[in-house]
């Protein structure tokens, strides 16, 4: 299989963003008067759209979730965005893919503004041809729609979709790939697990960030 276009999720795939996200959620919900008995449950917020998670895990209304997002961003824009690290082996993988002529894109449910800031801050923006994310007003948050935008910006035609691979750590990435009729690769070092990725129907599953390029390039042999 010869994949020419590789889309990457950001949180849990390129960066270990858990501390920044969970600290921002904790700031938001405590400011709004909610109690958090176990901070580890806030890890569930990593990946899915924030509005969906605030409603699901704290029983907020849509309007309350909007306020939650506003409070979240108070902390995130100042501190949380940089409480983040790039996974070991990730840069080597994307560099190897670029050296083999692959077109790379980021497709994330994180607001595009923040995704671009993070990519520039950590210096991996130079490897990606396109960085697509959610809109700040939450009108665009679905992973499938964000992926569709990335494919459009990459100039991928319907006939070329067989050459596209989406790489991510959660079921949302796999479902988004299926909706866009492209292949998917799940990674096990992020916030999902093998059971979740297999149940979602990932075409390939790898253990480490270093394995991403190895697996993709080996498929060509």
N, C-alpha and C positions, 0 to 999 in steps of 0.2 A: 504493500500500500504506500503510495507516494503522496504524503500530505504536504501541501505547499503553503497553506494558510493556517497558522496556529493562533488560536484565541486563548488568552489566559484570564482566569478570575484573578482578583487582587488579594482580598482578605483570606488568609488561610491557604493561599496557593503561592503567591509571590512574597507576601509579608506576613509575619506573625504579629497580627494587629490586635490580638486579644486584650492586652492591658489598656490600650487607649480607648477601645470601644466599651469595655466593661466599666472602666472608670467614668466615662462620659454618661453611660446609662445610669450608673449609681448616683452621680451628681444630679441628673434630671429627675429621677423618681423620688429621691429623698427631698429635693427642693419642692416637689409637688405634694409631699406629705405621705408618700407610700413607704412602707417598711420593707426592708430586704433582710430576711432571716439568714439566707445563705447566698453569699455573693457569687458562688460558683455557678448558680443557675443563670447568671447574667451572660454566661458564655453562649447561651442559646441565641443571643442577639447578633452573633457574628455570622454574617452571610445574608440572612433574609432582610427584606425592607423593614426599616425601623417602625413605621406605622403599624404594619402587620404584627410585629413582635410586641409592641406596647399594648395592643388590644388583646393579643393572645395570652400574654403572661401576666399582665396587671389588670386585665378587665376594663381597660380604658375605652371610652367612646372614640369615634373618629376625631372629634373636636379635641378631646383630651390628648389624643395621640399627637395631634399637631402641636399642642403646647409642649408635649414631651420632646418632640423633635427640636423645637426652638431652644428648650433648656439644654438638651444634649449638645447642641451646636455651640452654646456659650462656652462649655468646657472643651469640646473637641477642637474648635478652631484655634484655641490658645495653647492647649497642652496635649490633648488626646491624639491629635494627628501625628505627633512625633513620638508617642509612646508605642514604638513600633520597631521591628527589625526585619531585615531580609533573610529568608531561610537560607541556610547553608547549602551551597551547591546550585542555587537557583540562577545566579548570574552566569556561572559556567555553562549551564544548560541553554539559556537564551543566547548567549554569545556563540555557542556551537551551532545552534539552529540558524542564526544570522549568517554565520560563515558558510553554511550550506545553502544559502540563498532563499531561506524561508521568509515569508512575510509574517510579521508578528503584530498582534493587537491585544490590548487589555479590554475586557468587557466585564464591568463590575457594577454591582447594585449601589456602591458608594457614589455619592455625587461626583460628577465628572471633574468639577473644580478641585475637590480634595484629592482625587486620584492623580490628577496631573501634578499637584503640589508634592504629593508623596513620591511620585516617580522622579521628579526633578531633585527633590531633597536627597534621596538615596542614590541618585545617579544612574538609575536603570532606564530612564526615559529614552536614552540614545539607542536602545535596542528595539524600540517599538515604533512601528509605522503609524499606528492609530491608538488613541486612548479614548474609550467611550465609557460613560458612566450615567448615573441617574441624573435627573434634573433636580435643582434645589427645591422646587415647589412640589416635589413628589408626584408630578403628573406622569413622569416616566421612571418607573422603578422595576418593572418586570424584567427578569434576566433575559427572557426570550426576545423582548423588544430591544433591549440594549445590544444583544448579540446581533440582531438584524441590522441595527445602525452600524455596528462595526463591520459587518459583511459589506454593507453598502459603501462605507468609506474606503474599504479595501478594494472595491471594484469587483467583487466576486459575483460572477453570473450564476444563474440557476444550474448551468451545465458544469460549473466548477465546484459545486458544493461537495462533491465526492472527494475533493482535495482539501477539505476544511476539517480541523480537529479542535474541539473545545477542551481545555484543561481546567479542572476545578476540583474543589474538595467537598462540595455538598451536593445534595440531590437537585437543588435548584439549577446548578450548572448542567447536570445531565438532562434534566427535563427541558431546559432551554435549548440544548443541542438538538434534542429530538424534535422539538417544535420547529426548529429551523432546518431540519432534515440534514444534519451534519453529524459526524462521528464524535465520540466523547472519550476522555481519559480522566479517570478519578485518581486523586492523590491521597495517600494515607497519612501523610505527616501533618495535615491541616486539622479542621474541626469536625469532619465527618469520619465515618469508619467504613470498613469493608462491607458490612451488612447493608448500610444505607446506600452505598454506591452501587452494590450489586442489585439491590432491590429496585433502584432507579433505572438500571439497565446500562451502566457504563460499558463501553466497548472494550476498554483497556483499563487496568488499574496498576499503578506503580507505587513503590514504597517511599522513595526519597526524591528530592528535587533534582538530584544528579541523574536519576533514572529517566527523567522526562525526555531529554535529548537522546539518550542511549536507546530508549524504546522506539522513539519516532524514527531515528536514523536506521535502526536495525530492521524496521518494517520495510525499508526500501530494498533490502538485500534479497 
